[in-house]
């Protein structure tokens, strides 16, 4: 087969969830599939993180914006390679392309009429997806998503059919508890991490629930004898101060450390050095940081909403993300109870091994081959894990 994969943003320096998904999928397909021919369509960037091999060709495609790259330049480029399949990995796809389409639909939160908020860039992205996704969903021959929760949300919105399959995300092997002490020391120094801290990986997206996290931390801090600090990644001082002002904590002098964007290769150390990873998101289609933190030996406090119980299983502690007092209570318990923390670390490390990019790549290859053969029944999970 001749397989095209859209990976527009994998060469950008600051990668986020869907970029990591595309990159990890490609790296494992490259290792495991030596028979099919792959053509990877990317936008030029600073971080050339994938190299060509005998059956993997990287095609740089120009374009000014995300939209014109996808809607004009990608289909033009893809039409030159006589492809059997075009896999678009980040929710959207070209409206006009004659190539059979596989679409990874990570989530459909932007189709919720009540959704609002975020930065201008985030709002524009949501409006674009809100327009494009219903059209390309109908066009796609196969649709992949990352949890059973999201599969049901997609089917409830678009109607039940057999084109949607669950393939769970994985966790990179570098997210491992056995990290080099010298590396840990370097990252602590470079980022200015305190000796004891809770870690929150958030941004201005409303679903990340920074307000709830800061309210919970303030409650924990004011009601603990020896409170730990809070480290926040991917948020600016201005954003955090504005939120603290909204919740009446700007003058409280809370020990909050801001790292800015953390390079993906440094994240294992930030997880590993933390006392716990706190992830009280309002909604996630999967929540890769949950299993990353577990693999690094960090206890995880996360939400009982959407996909997070499905991913965290019995290894995480689940809270109502709208109740800061619940979050704060678990933060205190992890601080005060060594046995609880040790049990959560052990359970999390076992849980994280259930999610591998190798399995995700194998299941994705099954989907590609099913494009030529309809022998796979796509309304059932592809493995016992995705059940």
Helices and strands as residue ranges (DSSP letters): E 2-6, H 17-32, E 37-42, E 56-60, H 66-68, I 69-74, H 75-78, G 79-81, E 85-88, E 101-104, G 109-111, H 120-139, E 142-145, H 148-158, E 164-166, H 181-191, E 197-201, G 206-208, H 210-222, E 229-233, H 237-246, E 256-260, H 264-273, E 276-279, H 288-295, E 299-303, H 308-312, E 317-319, H 324-336, H 338-352, H 357-370
